[in-house]
Amino acid sequence: MLSQRNTLLKTIRSKPNLAKTLDPWDEQLSEFGAQLIGLRLKVLEQLASMAEDFFRDFTGATDSLKISYKSEIRVGDVDFIKEDFKKKLLEHRKADIQRSYTTVGPHRDDIEFFINGKSVKYYGSQGQQRLVVLCLKFAQRNLLYAERGEYPILLLDDVMSELDSHRRQLLLEEEGHQVFISTTDKNMLPEKLLNKSALYRVEAGALR
């Protein structure tokens, strides 16, 4: 639907009289877009709560994580979202025609992360950014378990190098389910964990 509206926007550049045919596309796009945003908000509310709890555990409650949904469309119930989305599409119509693509909608939305009120994207250290990603992964895993009744396999790709020893220990203590951990330094993993794990070595592109 979005791609079809964008195709129409491109056509309108050479055939301006077709601009009036955008109304039914806007109606449908706002209808389904509102439902999508509503579902996103519902899932994000659950993920954010769990991720923020994990972050609090890993930092000892010294820092707080907040996760929010960023959209130019005002949020509320689905009907409210639909009406505001439709209003925004009309407001952006001239710009959309000039640019030949839809400039507002759920495809343009994002998720923002804040530690102690400051944007992780702009002010977070690499360690903080990595920790936030890990907390979100743990939250996603728990949400999948709640929905399906089984834990997914978790892949932690070289996460140890940017975490201090205390947080590495907390991370490994938290993980009690099947997980693949990649690292360039085996010494970063406690002996207790190594003893109960299967070890694989990749050398020159070959698995040893």
C-alpha angles and dihedrals in degrees: 000000000000092000090049091052090049090051089052091050090055091049092050089062088071097026107040093175089073091068090094090062090068092080097079091044090051090050093053095040092052091047097053094032090057091052090050093050090047091054091046091053091049093051093042091053090058095042093047093052093051095041091050090051091051091049091051090052093049095047098040091242091292092118132033128218123208125186123197139176114244117208138146086220115084113241130226131111118343094264091051092048091049094053094047091045091052090048092050092049089055092047091050096042096103092048091045091054092048092050096036094228139080109267099189133048143077090303087067096045125105144187120246127205125203131187112198089344096307125113112257089206094060105023107023121107119235089257092052092047091050091048091052090052090050093050090051091050091051090049092050090050093052092046091052089050091051090051100041106021096238135081120244121229108266123217116203106188113200094320097145099072095067097044127079119241094260094054092043089056093048090049094052093044090053094052110083099151136072111302140162114217120190121197140159091215118052090191089073089070119076118248091238091061094044092052093060097039135084109240125212128183125206113204126170089348094305128111112237 
